[in-house]
Amino acid sequence: TRIVGAGRTDTGVHARGQVVHWDTEKEIGDIDEFAKRLNSVLPPDVRIARAERATETTFVPSIQEERPWHAIFSAKGKKYSYRLFFETPTRFMDPLQRGDRYSEYRPVDMD
């Protein structure tokens, strides 16, 4: 089964709210139970927050056709968030935040 993700992230960049889809002929049954079972085998930093059956369709401009909901073609946009921390000799970042923040030690001119 081919899993299709909406967009991509660069190396070292994290995606929150990443959307994926796949097509299957198999009956999944209870979708919430399915998501729970998938979460039990996914790596700890990947989680399914919500799962639902795709029932709507969307117009795909590149092929000029109406198609079932698609992770790439049905996307309406992306949102980027940048987290900065400006350190001083007496103010430093919590070490547990180092993985998702950029820290600058040099003086920064904000004007």
Secondary structure in CASP SS format (residue, H / E / C, confidence):
PFRMAT SS
TARGET T0000
AUTHOR 0000-0000-0000
METHOD secondary structure of the structure
MODEL  1
T C 1.00
R C 1.00
I C 1.00
V E 1.00
G E 1.00
A C 1.00
G C 1.00
R C 1.00
T C 1.00
D C 1.00
T C 1.00
G C 1.00
V C 1.00
H C 1.00
A C 1.00
R C 1.00
G C 1.00
Q C 1.00
V C 1.00
V E 1.00
H E 1.00
W C 1.00
D C 1.00
T C 1.00
E C 1.00
K C 1.00
E C 1.00
I C 1.00
G C 1.00
D C 1.00
I H 1.00
D H 1.00
E H 1.00
F H 1.00
A H 1.00
K H 1.00
R H 1.00
L H 1.00
N H 1.00
S H 1.00
V H 1.00
L C 1.00
P C 1.00
P C 1.00
D C 1.00
V C 1.00
R C 1.00
I C 1.00
A C 1.00
R C 1.00
A C 1.00
E C 1.00
R C 1.00
A C 1.00
T C 1.00
E C 1.00
T E 1.00
T E 1.00
F E 1.00
V E 1.00
P C 1.00
S C 1.00
I C 1.00
Q C 1.00
E E 1.00
E E 1.00
R E 1.00
P E 1.00
W C 1.00
H C 1.00
A C 1.00
I C 1.00
F C 1.00
S C 1.00
A C 1.00
K C 1.00
G C 1.00
K C 1.00
K C 1.00
Y C 1.00
S C 1.00
Y C 1.00
R C 1.00
L E 1.00
F E 1.00
F E 1.00
E C 1.00
T E 1.00
P C 1.00
T C 1.00
R E 1.00
F C 1.00
M C 1.00
D C 1.00
P H 1.00
L H 1.00
Q H 1.00
R C 1.00
G C 1.00
D C 1.00
R C 1.00
Y E 1.00
S E 1.00
E E 1.00
Y C 1.00
R C 1.00
P C 1.00
V C 1.00
D C 1.00
M C 1.00
D C 1.00
END
